[in-house]
Amino acid sequence: MLILLALAAMTVLLVLPLAVIFTQALSHGWDAVLNALAEPDARAAIRLTLIVAVITVPLNAACGTAAACCLARFQFPGRSLLTTLIELPFSVSPVISGLVWVLLFGANGWFGSYLDRHDVRIIFALPGLVLATMFVTFPFVPRALIPLMREQGAVEEEAALTLGATGWQTFRRVTLPNIRWALMYGVLLCNARAMGEFGAVAVVSGHVRGQTLTMPLYVEALFNDYDWVGAFTVAALLSLLALVTLALKLLLEWRMGRGRSVLA
């Protein structure tokens, strides 16, 4: 009965909404879907979403890996505070995180007048979208790496350093191969959240069509304009990306589990 209840809940909460999205997107045929995706605003939203993800994910991967190495390998004052700060984006509303960037870099913000004098735009432009997305997606890579690195320990890295390897050589030849699957797992989750983020980017975007609307914001704009086919078409594309991410996530989980069983 518990299994049946779980399956029923998953069907109602997950499968049924996905079925509705794809059904509504295809309600007027494939021509309507292709026409909706061929709209200049739709192409601009897709392109902007990919650009934000391409910038955000590598930066968070590098910073998240550095933070994970710091927390898993060293003891220092303020270590618990740093761990708490990494978890902060999960406890703060994305809307609030977007508002913080507006208060800092907006026209009436702390640095707004300075940015205006130097003709630098952050809010209502690509840099603001990247900053908001980075804040929201930062914890995924450290959360994937820290438990694994603590479990593995530092014996191999200390042995490499003893044998004369430099810090970079130790990271590249010892640390990185040991954490590569967990790193890919964290990067995958970070990318999925970056492409689907709504709240934080909605605050800093300005909702300028063709310029600052990502795919989630474009879906909302089409829905408000009663363009049901267009809204559900872009939503279906986002859903497809989510399903691909889920498949890759399951593959990485299987690969990580297999690697741990081999080591055991």
Secondary structure, DSSP 8 states (H G I E B T S, - for coil): -HHHHHHHHHIIIIIHHHHHHHHHHTTT-HHHHHHHHHSHHHHHHHHHHHHHHHHHHHHHHHHHHHHHHHHHH---TTHHHHHHHHHHHHHS-HHHHHHHHHHHHSTTSTTHHHHHHTT---TTSHHHHHHHHHHHHTTHHHHHHHHHHHHH-SHHHHHHHHTT--HHHHIIIIIHHHHHHHHHHHHHHHHHHHHH--HHHHHHH---TTTT--HHHHHHHHHHTT-HHHHHHHHHHHHHHHHHHHHHHHHHHHHHHHHHHHH-
